[in-house]
């Protein structure tokens, strides 16, 4: 399958999420109670919901999307290029822009979305936040009632699992063992909320997100036994 896969038919993407508010105390009383219930099974003994709130960004009910980065291959006159673009800012707007991109350029069934762990995290999170924000969900993201083979997504974590459904491998680990330059040379996922709320530095988050998109593309190139992208082949648009 991968040997015949056309790279320019893929839209690579990654998202960054943060808690929906800067602190637990900013939630209203009902949402605080619901967060307490939602996280009770994950909190350590003695750990309060307020102390655990820094992780709220992993749930679509208590988190929001602050950046979506996408990437795609282009080929012209024998030259390869990987173009990267980001949507950031107000959540509803960036979700609409992402939806419009998919509907406008990647709606065809032959085109696929590609990312790392997108089936279990990125896509469900984005779809839930689209529902919450009243944004039209592109058919490419809809998995309601579809059979597994009808879901046209390519997940590098699923490719690495090779059928081992107990296995979880981070993108950072995968790039390390495949000898791919690590994209994690600045912040990591646990720091995104701080950079967003305390530092007010969305540009730093965009750079971090775009590096993950490039890393996924590099992983897929390894899987296909093709040359990795050089710095000169990567263009931010």
C-alpha positions in Angstrom: 0.0 0.0 0.0 2.6 2.5 1.0 4.8 1.9 -2.0 2.0 3.0 -4.3 0.8 5.8 -2.0 0.9 9.3 -3.7 2.3 11.7 -1.2 0.6 14.7 -2.8 -2.8 13.1 -2.1 -2.2 13.6 1.7 -3.0 16.5 4.0 -0.8 16.1 7.1 -2.1 17.9 10.2 -1.7 18.3 13.9 -3.5 20.3 16.6 -2.6 22.0 19.8 -5.1 22.3 22.6 -5.3 24.0 26.0 -7.9 24.1 28.9 -10.9 26.1 27.9 -10.1 28.6 30.7 -6.9 29.7 32.3 -7.7 28.2 35.7 -10.1 25.8 37.4 -11.5 28.7 39.4 -12.7 30.4 36.2 -15.1 27.5 35.6 -18.7 28.0 36.9 -19.8 25.8 39.7 -21.5 23.2 37.5 -18.6 22.8 35.2 -16.3 22.4 38.2 -18.5 19.6 39.5 -18.5 18.0 36.1 -14.8 18.2 35.8 -14.4 16.6 39.2 -16.5 13.7 38.1 -14.8 13.4 34.7 -11.3 13.2 36.2 -12.0 11.3 39.4 -10.6 8.0 38.0 -7.4 9.7 36.8 -6.4 11.8 39.7 -3.9 10.5 42.2 -5.0 10.0 45.9 -5.3 13.4 47.5 -5.0 15.3 44.2 -7.7 17.9 43.8 -9.5 18.7 40.6 -8.0 22.1 40.7 -4.5 20.7 40.8 -5.4 18.4 37.9 -6.9 21.1 35.8 -3.7 21.8 33.9 -4.4 18.6 32.0 -7.9 19.7 31.0 -6.8 20.4 27.4 -6.9 16.7 26.6 -10.7 16.6 26.8 -12.8 18.4 24.2 -15.5 19.1 26.9 -13.0 21.1 28.9 -10.4 22.1 26.3 -10.2 24.0 23.1 -8.1 24.1 19.9 -5.7 27.0 19.6 -3.7 25.9 16.6 -4.1 23.6 13.6 -1.1 23.1 11.4 -1.3 21.4 8.0 1.3 20.3 5.5 1.2 18.9 1.9 3.7 17.8 -0.7 4.0 19.4 -4.1 6.0 18.3 -7.1 7.0 20.6 -10.0 9.6 20.0 -12.7 11.1 17.2 -10.6 11.4 19.3 -7.5 9.8 18.3 -4.2 8.4 20.8 -1.7 6.5 20.4 1.6 4.3 23.4 2.3 3.2 24.1 5.9 0.4 26.4 6.9 -1.3 27.1 10.3 -4.7 28.3 11.5 -4.5 29.9 15.0 -6.5 32.4 17.1 -10.2 32.3 17.9 -11.3 28.7 18.0 -14.5 28.9 15.9 -12.7 30.9 13.2 -9.7 28.5 12.9 -12.1 25.5 12.9 -14.1 27.0 10.1 -10.9 27.7 8.1 -9.7 24.1 8.6 -13.2 22.8 7.5 -13.1 25.0 4.4 -9.7 23.8 3.5 -10.7 20.2 3.6 -14.0 20.8 1.8 -12.3 22.9 -0.9 -9.2 20.9 -1.6 -9.3 17.5 0.1 -12.9 16.5 -0.3 -12.2 13.9 -3.0 -12.2 10.3 -1.7 -8.8 9.6 -3.1 -7.3 12.3 -0.8 -6.5 11.3 2.8 -5.8 13.1 6.1 -2.5 12.0 7.8 -1.2 12.5 11.3 0.1 10.7 14.4 -2.6 9.3 16.6 -5.2 11.3 14.8 -7.9 8.6 14.9 -7.9 8.5 18.7 -7.2 12.1 19.5 -7.0 14.9 16.9 -10.0 14.0 14.7 -12.4 13.2 17.6 -11.3 16.4 19.4 -11.7 18.6 16.4 -15.1 17.1 15.5 -16.4 17.6 19.1 -15.2 21.2 19.2 -16.9 21.8 15.8 -20.1 20.5 17.3 -19.7 22.7 20.3 -18.9 25.8 18.1 -21.6 25.1 15.5 -19.1 24.6 12.7 -20.0 22.4 9.7 -18.1 19.1 9.9 -16.5 18.1 6.7 -17.5 14.6 5.4 -13.8 13.7 5.5 -13.9 14.0 9.3 -17.3 12.3 9.8 -16.9 8.7 11.1 -20.5 8.3 12.2 -21.9 5.0 10.9 -18.8 4.4 8.7 -17.1 1.0 8.5 -13.4 1.0 9.4 -12.4 0.7 5.7 -14.6 3.6 4.8 -12.6 6.0 7.1 -10.1 7.6 4.7 -7.4 8.5 7.2 -3.7 7.5 7.5 -2.4 7.3 11.0 1.4 6.8 11.5 0.8 5.4 15.0 -1.5 2.8 13.5 1.1 2.0 10.9 3.7 1.5 13.6 1.4 -0.6 15.7 1.3 -3.3 12.9 -1.9 -4.7 14.5 -0.6 -4.5 18.1 -3.5 -2.5 19.6 -1.9 -2.4 23.1 1.0 -0.4 21.8 1.3 3.4 22.1 4.3 5.1 20.7 4.8 8.9 20.8 5.9 10.9 17.8 9.0 11.9 19.7 10.0 8.3 20.3 9.2 7.3 16.7 11.4 10.0 15.3 14.2 9.0 17.6 14.3 5.4 16.7 13.8 6.1 12.9 16.8 8.5 13.1 14.7 11.6 12.2 15.8 15.0 13.5 13.6 15.6 16.5 10.9 18.4 16.3 11.0 18.7 20.1 13.7 21.3 20.5 11.6 24.0 22.2 8.4 23.4 24.2 6.5 20.1 24.7 2.8 19.4 25.0 2.7 19.9 28.8 3.9 23.5 28.3 1.5 24.7 25.6 -1.2 26.0 28.1 1.4 28.0 29.9 2.8 29.5 26.7 -0.8 30.3 25.7 -2.2 31.8 28.9 0.8 33.1 30.7 3.2 34.0 27.9 0.5 34.9 25.4 2.8 33.6 22.7 0.7 31.9 20.0 3.6 32.2 17.5 5.7 29.9 19.6 2.8 27.3 19.6 2.5 27.6 15.9 6.2 26.8 15.4 5.9 23.8 17.7 2.8 22.5 15.9 4.3 22.9 12.4 7.4 21.0 13.5 5.1 18.1 14.5 3.5 18.2 11.0 6.9 18.0 9.4 7.9 15.2 11.7 4.9 13.1 10.6 5.8 13.7 7.0 9.4 12.5 7.7 8.1 9.4 9.4 6.0 8.5 6.4 8.9 9.0 4.1 10.9 6.6 6.3 8.0 4.1 6.0 8.2 4.5 2.2 12.0 4.3 2.2 12.3 7.7 0.5 14.8 10.5 1.3 13.9 12.7 4.2 12.9 16.3 3.5 15.8 18.8 3.6 15.4 22.2 5.3 15.3 23.8 1.8 12.3 21.7 0.8 10.1 22.9 3.7 8.2 26.1 3.1 5.9 27.9 5.5 3.1 29.6 3.6 
